[in-house]
C-alpha cells in the first residue's frame, strides 16, 4: 500500500475524508520535524511535507507522525482566526501571543494524536511508501 492509500485510510478513519492532501517538498535534512502540514485557507486542502528519512522510521512512529499532522486540520481554522486577531496587538505582544498560541496548539494536537493513534490502522510493510501523488 503506497502512502497515498495509507493517508486516505487515515483520513477516512479520522473523519477527514473530504480533505485533499498534496505532497510538498521534503523537509530540509537539518529539520527538527518528522513532518509538517499546511492547510489552505477556505478550502479543505493541505500540503504535507515529510522529512527525508521518513520511510526509515518505525511503523508506529510513522503512524503517530501522520495522525499528529492530520490532527492539526481539526483546529487549523480556529488558529488561523486567532492569528488574524493577533495582528491588532503590538509587535512585542503579538510575538509573545503567537508563541503561546503555537505551544497550546501543539499541546492540543499532541493530546488528539495520543487519543486517536492507538485506534488507527498501522502501516504494513507494503506501506513503506516511495512516493505519492496526493489524496482525494
N, C-alpha and C positions, 0 to 999 in steps of 0.2 A: 504494500500500500504506500503510495507516494505521500509526501507532505500534504499536498492539496486534499487528498481523500481524508487524511487524519484530521486536518483542520476543519473540513466540512463536518465530520463526525463530532468533533468537539463543539463546534458552533451549534449544531443541532441539539446536542445534549445540554448545552448551557442556555438555550433559548435565544441564541443569536443567529439563527439560520437565515434571517433576512439581511445580514451584513455581507458585503463583498470585501474580501481581503486581496490586497495586491502585494507582491513581493517587492521589497525595497532593496537597495544596495546592502551588501554585507556590512556589518559594523567594523570599524577600524580594529586592527589587531590589538591595539592597546586599550580598547574599550573595557570598562568595568562591568558592562552589561552582557547578559546572555542574549537579550533581545529587547527591542523597543517596538511600540505600536503608536501610530499617529492617526487619529480619526480625522476625517474630512468634515468640516463644519456643515451642517444642514443636509448631510447625506449619510446613509448607512454604509459607508465605505471607510476602509482604513488601510494603512500601509504597515506591514510587518517587516522588521529588519532583524535578522539573526546574526549572531556572532560567527566568526569564521570557523570555529571548531564545533559548531552546534551538533553536527552529525556524530561526533565522537562522545558526546555527553551520554551518561547512563539514561536508559529509557524513562525512569521515574523522574529524573531531573528535566528531561525534555518535556514530559507531561506537565510538571509543575510550572515550568517557564511559560509554556504556551497557554495554560489555564490562567496564569497570572496576567499575561499580556491581554488576553481576551477579556478578562475581568475588568480591565481599565475601561472597556467600552460601556459598561453599565453606568459609570459616573462621569464619563467624558463631557457630556452636555452641561452638567452641573458645574464641573470645574471650569469649563470654558466661560460660563456666565459669571462665575466669581471673578475670573481674571478680567473680564470687562469692567466690573465694578472696581477692581483694584487700580485701574487707570486713574481713578479720581483721587487717589492718595498721593502724598508727596513721594518723590523718588526713594527716599530712605525707608519710609513706611511701606511703600509698595514692595521693595526688595525683601523686607522682613516678612510681610504678609505672604508673598509668593513662596518664600522658603518654608514657612509654616504650612501653607496650603499643600505644597508638594510632599512634605513629611506626612501629613494626615492622609493625603490621597494614597500614598504608598501603604500606610498602616491599614486603611480600609481594604485596599486591593489585596494585600497580603492575607487579611482575615477571610476575604471571599475565596481566595485561592486555596487556603488551608481547609475551608469547609467543603469546597467542590472537588478538589483534586482526587481524594480517595474514591469518589463516585464516578469519575471519568474513566473511559477506557484507556488502557495502557498501550503505548505504541508497540507494535510487534517488530520482529526482526525485519520483516518486509517493509516496515515503515521507516527504515533508515533511508531517508529521502536524499536525493541527489539533485533536486531542482523541482520547481513547480511553476505554474502559470497563473496563480490566483484562484480564488474560490467564488462560487456563485451563491 
